[in-house]
Amino acid sequence: MPLEYIAILLGAGSILLGFAPLVPIQVIGVALGIAGIITSRRAVRADYRRDLPATVGLVASIAGIVVSGITPLFAVIIAIVQAAV
């Protein structure tokens, strides 16, 4: 399987794990997003003609990192608000 498609799969997996109810699984989502970014950059370096699918993998990986990183933060904020009420 070419690297750019692996990057897309890693980014999509990172987005999906961002919605998991457990924080350790969301941390794995961040790791998958980082791996997706690295893989997409390697795909572009290997063959510049594969730039479009590699860019899709890069964007999906960045979105996965954001979702997986912000969701636990919202969980902490919600817990603090519920404790205050």
N, C-alpha and C positions, 0 to 999 in steps of 0.2 A: 504494500500500500504506500503510495507516495506521501512524502512528508507533509504537504499542504493539507491533505485530507485528514491526516492524523491530527494536525493542528486544529482543524475544524471540530473534530470529535472531542479533543481535549477541552476546547472552549465551550462546546455544548454541554459536556459533562460538568464543567465548572459552574455553568449557569444552573443546571439542574440541582447540583449539590448545594447551591446557595439557598435553596428553599427547603432544605432538610431541617427537621426540628431539633437536631442536636448540634451543638457548637463544634465538637471534634470533626464531624462530617463536613461542616462548612470550612474548616481549616484545610481539609483535604481538597475541597473545591478551590481554595486559593492556590494550593500547590499545583493542581491541575491547570489552572489558568496561567501560572508562571511557566509550566512546562509547555503549554500551548504557544506562548509568546516566543520561547526559545526555538521551538520546532518550526514555527512559521518563518522566523528570521533565517533559520538554516535552509529552509526550502527556497527562499529567495536567493540566498547566496549560491545554492547549488545550480539553479537555473532561473535566470531573470524572467523568462517567459511565463513562469508560473506565478506571477505577481498577484493576479486577481484572487485565485483561491487562497493563497497565503495571506493576503490582506483580510479576507473574510475570516480566516482562522485567528488572525491577530485581533480583529475587532471583537470576535466572540470570546476570546480569552480575556481581553480587557474587561468586557462586560461581565464575565464570570467572576473575575477578581473583585469588581465593584459590588456585585450582588452578594458574593460569599463573604466579603469583608464588612459590608454595611448591615447585613441582616443581624449578626450577633450584637452589633452596636444598638440597633433598634430594640432588641430583646432586653438589653441592659437598661435602656431608657424606660421602657414599659414597666420593667420590674421596679425601678426606682419610683416611678409615678404611682404604681399600685401600692407600694409600701408607704408612701406619703399620705395616701388617701385613707 
